Amino acid sequence: MGNASFEDIKRIDENGIEYWEARDLMKVLEYGKWENFEKVIEKAKTACTKSEQYIDDHFADVSKVIKAGKGAVHTLNDYKLSKYACYLIA
């Protein structure tokens, strides 16, 4: 992803709502391992709850299917994040 910025990784869904994917944000924030970044996401979810926001409004669980070598298929966990979720993570 190189030197991508927060705005570079923004996506817009079919309803015109902007969101960010956690695995993209992980790279922008320079985390090397998903497992470490997931710990940060869990802390951000706790902060979200403490601020009386609904986690599901800001952290939507999504999965990605990727093809690996020799025809293997892997499912990766990811999150569709609101701007507020990104703020809590950062």
Sequence and secondary structure as in RCSB ss.txt:
>XXXX:A:sequence
MGNASFEDIKRIDENGIEYWEARDLMKVLEYGKWENFEKVIEKAKTACTKSEQYIDDHFADVSKVIKAGKGAVHT
LNDYKLSKYACYLIA
>XXXX:A:secstr
 TT  TGGG EE TTS EEEEHHHHHHHTT S HHHHHHHHHHHHHHHHHTT  HHHHEEEEEEEEE GGG EEE
EEEEEE HHHHHHH 
